[in-house]
Amino acid sequence: MEPLGPKFGGGVTENLLHPVVLVAMLVAMVLVFTLPRKYVIVPVLVTTFLIPEGQQFYVLGVHLFVYRLVILAAFIRAMRFKARKKRVGFAGGWNSIDTAFTWFAVISAVATMVLYPTFEALINQAGYLWDYLLGYLLLRMLIRDEEDSLLVIKCFSGLMVLLGAAMVVEAMGMGNIFALLGGVKGVSEVRGTQIRAQAVFQHALTAGAFAAPAIPLYFILWRQAKARYFAVAGIAAATVMTFATQTSTSLVTLMAGIAAVFVWPLRKRMKTVRIGVVGALLGMALVMKAPVWFVLAHIDLTGSSSSYHRAALIDQFVNHFSSWWLVGTKDAATWGVDMWDAQNMFVSVGEAGGLAALVFFILVVSRSFAKVGNARKRATSKNQEWLLWLLGSALFANIVGFFGVNYFDQSKMAYFALISMICACTLPKPATDFNPKPAKVEASLAGDEALPAGNESLEAPLLVHRSIGRHLTA
């Protein structure tokens, strides 16, 4: 029987660091402090998504995971940029999304410590804030414009090619190659007769949560001829990863992202679409014998999914509102069979931080959609609209995924990166697109001169709204 609440102070109580990982970490640290600002995010993402979360130093009862150390180093470097006034703060300054995210993270941590007033819980929540708040703020500082966003998407493409190859090997029954490093399971989970590949992630569900929502982002790369190889590789690798997980949540998330992309012709009628969705849900609620969320119980695309558990989890969460709304709950395991397994992001946030944390978590989502929608309405070209639409499609895919998975490992960093890209790419743009020719670049470095206006017929999904000189000297 599972414990009634989380166990703090557990896990591996010794250093678990493969020599290859140690070398990779040291190289990443050096790169973080030596690369130009725009490339600092590359070693951060590579170490986060290619090193198992369990690789760690264990010091005085504290688990110092490798990716946490790299995040800290990169945050220090980013603060140095700010101190030298090469870049000030976040793209567009502190905004309402940042406020909502900060309150969500802080309230969740405080609520957990109220429920579990122990030193072990304090250490655990310090790690939680390190992962969530420091990780999010770091990505907000590093992703400042469309060019940075394009670099992140290319990096995701390369990472997914490597991870997809590893998951194919795993799905063929030859084991998880990342287990050779330690910190991740070597024996893949088998549900029915199907192997659920997970690669570097802690579970197949979170592997899918990284891969499936990214597919709309790769359509951004398709609009640039030089980046099409990254687009094709990313779409193929993300699709392979999604199917290799053998989870319905991942497959539904993939379909939601692709469907959102193809709703593009209805972009100016989204209010009607939203009203139609709400109306359909209300109609289903009237004719169904069970609550409307039990629709989830009928989704099983692999023949081995625990779909009913997802519906029952929401049902129990709603029925026990009085026990979690204030500061969360530590009694969820008593609500029913397997109710300890909160594989629903909204339920997980509510159980950990109460209603206030859940409200701020939802505000991050709603304000992100609002930013995308408002920026699309003022866009001056189809390229701008297309970029913003694809960011919104990726966000929509994540929301669909939230109903079947809790981002409890490094997969959350991909979501933070998406929110940061939305914040950066929805800033007001000039009335014209800037698309400088290579011959003009050197001249522009000398004096920040105005660059020639671009042509919408050129394939350029990312609109350069700052001078080229400022980008290259960052």
SULHU-V266635 format. One record per residue. RES is the residue in one small letter. SS is DSSP state (H for helix, E for strand, C for the rest). Layout:
res:RES ss:SS
res:RES ss:SS
//
This chain:
res:m ss:C
res:e ss:C
res:p ss:C
res:l ss:C
res:g ss:C
res:p ss:C
res:k ss:C
res:f ss:C
res:g ss:C
res:g ss:C
res:g ss:C
res:v ss:C
res:t ss:C
res:e ss:C
res:n ss:C
res:l ss:E
res:l ss:C
res:h ss:C
res:p ss:H
res:v ss:H
res:v ss:H
res:l ss:H
res:v ss:H
res:a ss:H
res:m ss:H
res:l ss:H
res:v ss:H
res:a ss:H
res:m ss:H
res:v ss:H
res:l ss:H
res:v ss:H
res:f ss:H
res:t ss:H
res:l ss:C
res:p ss:C
res:r ss:H
res:k ss:H
res:y ss:H
res:v ss:H
res:i ss:H
res:v ss:H
res:p ss:H
res:v ss:H
res:l ss:H
res:v ss:H
res:t ss:H
res:t ss:H
res:f ss:H
res:l ss:H
res:i ss:C
res:p ss:C
res:e ss:C
res:g ss:C
res:q ss:C
res:q ss:E
res:f ss:E
res:y ss:E
res:v ss:E
res:l ss:C
res:g ss:C
res:v ss:E
res:h ss:E
res:l ss:E
res:f ss:E
res:v ss:H
res:y ss:H
res:r ss:H
res:l ss:H
res:v ss:H
res:i ss:H
res:l ss:H
res:a ss:H
res:a ss:H
res:f ss:H
res:i ss:H
res:r ss:H
res:a ss:H
res:m ss:H
res:r ss:H
res:f ss:H
res:k ss:H
res:a ss:H
res:r ss:C
res:k ss:C
res:k ss:C
res:r ss:C
res:v ss:C
res:g ss:C
res:f ss:C
res:a ss:C
res:g ss:C
res:g ss:C
res:w ss:C
res:n ss:C
res:s ss:H
res:i ss:H
res:d ss:H
res:t ss:H
res:a ss:H
res:f ss:H
res:t ss:H
res:w ss:H
res:f ss:H
res:a ss:H
res:v ss:H
res:i ss:H
res:s ss:H
res:a ss:H
res:v ss:H
res:a ss:H
res:t ss:H
res:m ss:H
res:v ss:H
res:l ss:H
res:y ss:C
res:p ss:C
res:t ss:C
res:f ss:H
res:e ss:H
res:a ss:H
res:l ss:H
res:i ss:H
res:n ss:H
res:q ss:H
res:a ss:H
res:g ss:H
res:y ss:H
res:l ss:H
res:w ss:H
res:d ss:H
res:y ss:H
res:l ss:H
res:l ss:H
res:g ss:H
res:y ss:H
res:l ss:H
res:l ss:H
res:l ss:H
res:r ss:H
res:m ss:H
res:l ss:H
res:i ss:C
res:r ss:C
res:d ss:C
res:e ss:H
res:e ss:H
res:d ss:H
res:s ss:H
res:l ss:H
res:l ss:H
res:v ss:H
res:i ss:H
res:k ss:H
res:c ss:H
res:f ss:H
res:s ss:H
res:g ss:H
res:l ss:H
res:m ss:H
res:v ss:H
res:l ss:H
res:l ss:H
res:g ss:H
res:a ss:H
res:a ss:H
res:m ss:H
res:v ss:H
res:v ss:H
res:e ss:H
res:a ss:H
res:m ss:H
res:g ss:H
res:m ss:H
res:g ss:C
res:n ss:C
res:i ss:H
res:f ss:H
res:a ss:H
res:l ss:H
res:l ss:C
res:g ss:C
res:g ss:C
res:v ss:C
res:k ss:C
res:g ss:C
res:v ss:C
res:s ss:C
res:e ss:E
res:v ss:E
res:r ss:E
res:g ss:C
res:t ss:C
res:q ss:E
res:i ss:E
res:r ss:E
res:a ss:C
res:q ss:C
res:a ss:C
res:v ss:C
res:f ss:C
res:q ss:C
res:h ss:C
res:a ss:H
res:l ss:H
res:t ss:H
res:a ss:H
res:g ss:H
res:a ss:H
res:f ss:H
res:a ss:H
res:a ss:H
res:p ss:H
res:a ss:H
res:i ss:H
res:p ss:H
res:l ss:H
res:y ss:H
res:f ss:H
res:i ss:H
res:l ss:H
res:w ss:H
res:r ss:C
res:q ss:C
res:a ss:H
res:k ss:H
res:a ss:H
res:r ss:H
res:y ss:H
res:f ss:H
res:a ss:H
res:v ss:H
res:a ss:H
res:g ss:H
res:i ss:H
res:a ss:H
res:a ss:H
res:a ss:H
res:t ss:H
res:v ss:H
res:m ss:H
res:t ss:H
res:f ss:H
res:a ss:H
res:t ss:H
res:q ss:C
res:t ss:C
res:s ss:H
res:t ss:H
res:s ss:H
res:l ss:H
res:v ss:H
res:t ss:H
res:l ss:H
res:m ss:H
res:a ss:H
res:g ss:H
res:i ss:H
res:a ss:H
res:a ss:H
res:v ss:H
res:f ss:H
res:v ss:C
res:w ss:H
res:p ss:H
res:l ss:H
res:r ss:H
res:k ss:H
res:r ss:H
res:m ss:H
res:k ss:H
res:t ss:H
res:v ss:H
res:r ss:H
res:i ss:H
res:g ss:H
res:v ss:H
res:v ss:H
res:g ss:H
res:a ss:H
res:l ss:H
res:l ss:H
res:g ss:H
res:m ss:H
res:a ss:H
res:l ss:H
res:v ss:H
res:m ss:C
res:k ss:C
res:a ss:C
res:p ss:C
res:v ss:H
res:w ss:H
res:f ss:H
res:v ss:H
res:l ss:H
res:a ss:H
res:h ss:H
res:i ss:C
res:d ss:C
res:l ss:C
res:t ss:C
res:g ss:C
res:s ss:C
res:s ss:C
res:s ss:C
res:s ss:H
res:y ss:H
res:h ss:H
res:r ss:H
res:a ss:H
res:a ss:H
res:l ss:H
res:i ss:H
res:d ss:H
res:q ss:H
res:f ss:H
res:v ss:H
res:n ss:H
res:h ss:C
res:f ss:H
res:s ss:H
res:s ss:H
res:w ss:H
res:w ss:C
res:l ss:C
res:v ss:C
res:g ss:C
res:t ss:C
res:k ss:C
res:d ss:C
res:a ss:H
res:a ss:H
res:t ss:H
res:w ss:H
res:g ss:C
res:v ss:C
res:d ss:C
res:m ss:C
res:w ss:C
res:d ss:C
res:a ss:C
res:q ss:C
res:n ss:C
res:m ss:H
res:f ss:H
res:v ss:H
res:s ss:H
res:v ss:H
res:g ss:H
res:e ss:H
res:a ss:H
res:g ss:H
res:g ss:H
res:l ss:H
res:a ss:H
res:a ss:H
res:l ss:H
res:v ss:H
res:f ss:H
res:f ss:H
res:i ss:H
res:l ss:H
res:v ss:H
res:v ss:H
res:s ss:H
res:r ss:H
res:s ss:H
res:f ss:H
res:a ss:H
res:k ss:H
res:v ss:H
res:g ss:H
res:n ss:H
res:a ss:H
res:r ss:H
res:k ss:H
res:r ss:C
res:a ss:C
res:t ss:C
res:s ss:C
res:k ss:H
res:n ss:H
res:q ss:H
res:e ss:H
res:w ss:H
res:l ss:H
res:l ss:H
res:w ss:H
res:l ss:H
res:l ss:H
res:g ss:H
res:s ss:H
res:a ss:H
res:l ss:H
res:f ss:H
res:a ss:H
res:n ss:H
res:i ss:H
res:v ss:H
res:g ss:H
res:f ss:H
res:f ss:C
res:g ss:C
res:v ss:C
res:n ss:C
res:y ss:C
res:f ss:C
res:d ss:C
res:q ss:C
res:s ss:H
res:k ss:H
res:m ss:H
res:a ss:H
res:y ss:H
res:f ss:H
res:a ss:H
res:l ss:H
res:i ss:H
res:s ss:H
res:m ss:H
res:i ss:H
res:c ss:H
res:a ss:H
res:c ss:H
res:t ss:C
res:l ss:C
res:p ss:C
res:k ss:C
res:p ss:C
res:a ss:C
res:t ss:C
res:d ss:C
res:f ss:E
res:n ss:C
res:p ss:C
res:k ss:C
res:p ss:H
res:a ss:H
res:k ss:H
res:v ss:H
res:e ss:H
res:a ss:H
res:s ss:H
res:l ss:H
res:a ss:H
res:g ss:H
res:d ss:C
res:e ss:C
res:a ss:C
res:l ss:C
res:p ss:C
res:a ss:E
res:g ss:C
res:n ss:C
res:e ss:C
res:s ss:C
res:l ss:C
res:e ss:C
res:a ss:C
res:p ss:C
res:l ss:C
res:l ss:C
res:v ss:C
res:h ss:C
res:r ss:C
res:s ss:C
res:i ss:H
res:g ss:H
res:r ss:H
res:h ss:H
res:l ss:H
res:t ss:C
res:a ss:C
//
